[in-house]
Amino acid sequence: KKVSSWTRDPSLQDGMAYFVEIQPYLAWVKKMQEQKEMSTCTGLSALDHANTKYHEGYDDTGKVAGLCARHEVLQKNGMGATQVGERYANVDFIVASLLRHLSVLL
C-alpha cells in the first residue's frame, strides 16, 4: 500500500535545491524505460540487475548524487532517485542537470 503521494506530500522546493525537478526527470526516465546495459566487466553485478526491481511496492530503489570532488559538497540539482535498479539514463539526466549550473554554455 502506498503511504504517501505527490498530492498528499508535495515538495516545497521542487528543483530549487539538491534534487532535480521531478516532472522532467520522470518524463526522461519514462522515455528511457527499457535499456539493455552493456558490461565488459564480469564482476560487476549491478548491471546484471539494472532493469530488475527487487523491492515490490517501492517507488525508489536508490539515490544518485553528484558531489564536488574538491570541496565534497552536493551540487545544485545533483541528486535524484533511481526507480528500477541502476541505469545510465538516470545518471545522465542528473549529471546534465548539475552541469547546466556550472556553465552558461550548457
Sine and cosine of phi, psi and omega as CSV:
sin_phi,cos_phi,sin_psi,cos_psi,sin_omega,cos_omega
0.00,0.00,0.73,-0.68,0.04,-1.00
-0.97,0.23,0.81,-0.59,-0.05,-1.00
-1.00,0.09,-0.64,0.77,-0.08,-1.00
-0.79,-0.61,0.29,-0.96,0.06,-1.00
-0.58,-0.82,0.20,-0.98,-0.01,-1.00
-0.90,0.43,-0.56,0.83,-0.01,-1.00
-0.96,0.26,-0.57,0.83,0.03,-1.00
-0.98,0.20,-0.54,0.84,-0.10,-1.00
-0.70,-0.72,0.94,0.34,-0.06,-1.00
-0.96,0.27,0.36,-0.93,0.06,-1.00
-0.97,0.24,0.61,-0.79,0.04,-1.00
-0.99,0.17,-0.47,0.88,-0.05,-1.00
-0.68,-0.73,0.91,0.41,-0.04,-1.00
-0.89,0.46,0.93,-0.37,0.03,-1.00
0.98,0.20,0.14,0.99,-0.06,-1.00
-0.98,-0.21,-0.11,0.99,-0.02,-1.00
-0.78,-0.63,-0.88,-0.47,-0.11,-0.99
-0.99,0.10,-0.67,0.75,-0.04,-1.00
-0.98,0.21,0.51,-0.86,0.04,-1.00
-0.94,0.33,0.34,-0.94,0.05,-1.00
-0.91,0.41,0.76,-0.65,-0.23,-0.97
-0.94,0.33,-0.67,0.74,-0.09,-1.00
-0.91,0.41,-0.76,0.65,0.06,-1.00
-0.89,0.46,-0.57,0.82,0.00,-1.00
-0.91,0.41,-0.73,0.68,0.01,-1.00
-0.92,0.38,-0.55,0.83,0.08,-1.00
-0.90,0.43,-0.66,0.75,0.04,-1.00
-0.90,0.44,-0.71,0.71,-0.01,-1.00
-0.89,0.45,-0.64,0.76,0.02,-1.00
-0.92,0.40,-0.62,0.78,0.02,-1.00
-0.90,0.43,-0.59,0.81,-0.02,-1.00
-0.99,-0.16,0.59,0.81,-0.15,-0.99
-0.71,0.70,-0.94,0.33,-0.07,-1.00
-0.94,-0.34,0.90,-0.43,0.08,-1.00
-0.81,-0.59,0.73,-0.68,0.09,-1.00
-1.00,0.03,0.94,-0.35,-0.02,-1.00
-0.99,0.17,0.67,-0.74,0.03,-1.00
-0.99,-0.14,0.69,-0.72,0.03,-1.00
-0.72,-0.69,0.76,-0.65,0.08,-1.00
-0.99,-0.17,-0.07,1.00,-0.01,-1.00
-0.99,-0.11,0.82,-0.57,-0.04,-1.00
-0.98,0.21,-0.33,0.94,-0.05,-1.00
-1.00,-0.08,-0.01,1.00,-0.06,-1.00
-1.00,-0.05,0.99,-0.14,-0.06,-1.00
-0.99,0.12,-0.22,0.98,-0.01,-1.00
-0.89,0.46,-0.63,0.78,0.01,-1.00
-0.95,0.30,-0.44,0.90,0.05,-1.00
-0.90,0.43,-0.49,0.87,-0.04,-1.00
-0.93,-0.37,0.41,0.91,-0.09,-1.00
-0.91,0.41,-0.54,0.84,-0.04,-1.00
-0.96,-0.29,0.29,0.96,0.05,-1.00
-0.94,-0.33,0.48,-0.88,0.00,-1.00
-0.84,-0.54,0.96,-0.29,-0.04,-1.00
-0.99,0.12,-0.26,0.97,-0.10,-1.00
-0.95,-0.31,1.00,0.02,0.01,-1.00
-0.89,0.46,0.72,-0.69,0.05,-1.00
1.00,-0.02,-0.18,0.98,0.01,-1.00
-1.00,0.02,0.61,-0.79,0.10,-0.99
-0.99,0.15,-0.55,0.83,-0.03,-1.00
-0.88,-0.47,0.52,-0.86,0.12,-0.99
-0.88,-0.47,0.03,1.00,0.03,-1.00
0.18,-0.98,-0.08,-1.00,0.01,-1.00
-0.76,-0.65,0.50,-0.87,0.12,-0.99
-0.88,-0.48,0.74,-0.68,-0.02,-1.00
-0.73,-0.69,0.67,-0.74,0.08,-1.00
-0.96,-0.28,0.87,-0.50,-0.04,-1.00
-0.92,-0.40,0.48,-0.88,0.14,-0.99
-0.95,0.31,0.84,-0.55,-0.06,-1.00
-0.92,0.39,-0.49,0.87,-0.04,-1.00
-0.99,0.12,-0.72,0.70,-0.11,-0.99
-0.98,-0.19,-0.16,0.99,0.00,-1.00
0.83,0.56,0.67,0.75,0.08,-1.00
-0.91,-0.41,0.49,-0.87,0.02,-1.00
-0.95,0.30,0.74,-0.67,-0.01,-1.00
-0.98,0.21,0.46,-0.89,0.06,-1.00
-0.88,0.48,0.72,-0.69,-0.07,-1.00
0.82,0.58,0.55,0.84,-0.04,-1.00
-0.97,-0.25,0.36,0.93,-0.01,-1.00
-0.67,-0.74,0.62,-0.79,0.03,-1.00
-0.39,-0.92,0.26,-0.97,-0.03,-1.00
-1.00,-0.10,0.55,-0.83,0.14,-0.99
-0.99,-0.13,0.75,-0.67,-0.08,-1.00
-1.00,-0.01,-0.64,0.77,-0.07,-1.00
-0.69,-0.72,1.00,0.00,0.02,-1.00
0.93,0.36,-0.39,-0.92,-0.02,-1.00
-0.93,-0.38,0.94,-0.33,-0.03,-1.00
-0.85,-0.52,0.50,-0.87,0.01,-1.00
-0.90,0.44,-0.54,0.84,-0.05,-1.00
-0.87,0.49,-0.64,0.77,0.03,-1.00
-0.90,0.44,-0.72,0.69,-0.03,-1.00
-0.92,0.40,-0.63,0.78,0.02,-1.00
-0.85,0.52,-0.71,0.70,-0.01,-1.00
-0.90,0.43,-0.69,0.73,-0.04,-1.00
-0.92,0.39,-0.67,0.74,0.04,-1.00
-0.90,0.44,-0.67,0.74,0.04,-1.00
-0.89,0.45,-0.61,0.79,0.01,-1.00
-0.91,0.42,-0.66,0.75,-0.01,-1.00
-0.97,0.23,-0.52,0.86,0.01,-1.00
-0.94,0.35,-0.48,0.88,-0.02,-1.00
-0.92,0.39,-0.30,0.95,0.06,-1.00
-1.00,0.04,-0.21,0.98,-0.04,-1.00
-1.00,-0.06,-0.36,0.93,-0.03,-1.00
-0.58,-0.81,0.67,-0.74,0.03,-1.00
-0.97,0.24,-0.21,0.98,-0.01,-1.00
-0.98,0.19,-0.28,0.96,-0.06,-1.00
-1.00,0.00,0.00,0.00,0.00,0.00
